[in-house]
């Protein structure tokens, strides 16, 4: 027996293809939305994680800033303590400077030279005196330059001849002179006690 299909099979096939197309389109849309949702979720998670990291970094930066301020304050306090310590050491050192100065001037002043005025300003000493000859003044300068461990940088400011009456009413020719010399500062009280001077920056005027 022969069966003949009288139904419109072409329309049925076309309808199935159209239905399959719409199903495929719907599934693609759903897959796309799912992918977008997953991507959004991942990006949101990454954003939140980065935000947490940023907050952590900000808090650490603030903590470090506070530590830096504390360190700067501590350094300033240390510098102030060092300055005070140095001032105390300088005072202890300068306390004996005048004694060493007078003792050194006695040792380095040659015969025929008489000191009439000694004035100290910081580490600079201004000396005025009278000498029998120019050579005596030169010898005094050489002694303070080469032979003294406490005096340095002697500088002759002025020298002039003058006539002075002696006890016998005779006129004697003398030389009034003025000079400057620097004092070598001792380094700390121990060095002062041992009498070992070193070069240093000038101290405050006294």
Secondary structure, 3 states (H helix, E strand, C coil): CCCCCCCCHHHHHHHHHHHHHHHHHHHHHHHHHHHHHHHHHHHHHHHHHHHHHHHHHHHHHHHHHHHHHHHHHHHHHHHHHHHHHHHHHHHHHHCCHHHHHHHHHHHHCCCCEEEEEEEEECCEEEEEEEECCHHHHHHHHHHHHHHCCCEEEEEEEEEEEEEEECCCCCEEEEEEEEEEEEECCECHHHHHHHCCECCCCCCCCC
